Amino acid sequence: MSKQLRTDKEILEKMYDYILQIEEAISIFKDNEKEFFDGRVFYNSVSMPLFYITELANKLSDNLKDDSDEIEWLYLRGMRNRFAHDYAGMNPAITWETIHESIPQLKKFIETKLN
């Protein structure tokens, strides 16, 4: 994330790349809920891309965010803050829910905006 992203399109493309990384981790671990909660490797492998997605979401223009009632932007901002300031205190259940509910919804939104 060292390159400065300037446009919503660039930010959305990067967010999409991180979504694909989350999907790859889910596939590698066969979406094994027990492995996610009992081990740390699966959890950690989705957490960093998820953190970057939440960080990038804060950089999107207000115009784009205002055009998308289906995305909970404040939820993403709150998750970003929890990752940044209390990673060890993150609730894995919230992360699990996010990667299975919010991320697919965000992926559809991004696909719509990029196509």
Long-range contacts (C-beta under 8 A, 24 or more apart in sequence): 1-52, 1-55, 1-56, 5-56, 5-59, 8-60, 8-61, 8-64, 8-113, 9-113, 9-114, 11-56, 11-59, 11-60, 12-60, 12-110, 12-113, 12-114, 13-114, 14-52, 14-56, 15-52, 15-53, 15-56, 15-57, 15-106, 15-110, 16-107, 16-110, 16-111, 16-114, 18-49, 18-50, 18-52, 18-53, 18-56, 19-49, 19-53, 19-103, 19-106, 19-107, 19-110, 21-49, 22-46, 22-49, 22-50, 22-99, 22-103, 25-49, 26-99, 33-96, 36-92, 36-96, 37-92, 37-93, 37-96, 43-92, 43-95, 46-95, 46-99, 47-83, 47-87, 47-90, 47-95, 50-79, 50-83, 50-95, 50-98, 50-99, 50-103, 51-80, 51-83, 51-84, 53-103, 53-106, 54-79, 54-80, 54-83, 55-80, 55-84, 64-113, 68-109, 70-105, 70-109, 71-105, 71-106, 71-109, 72-102, 75-102, 76-102
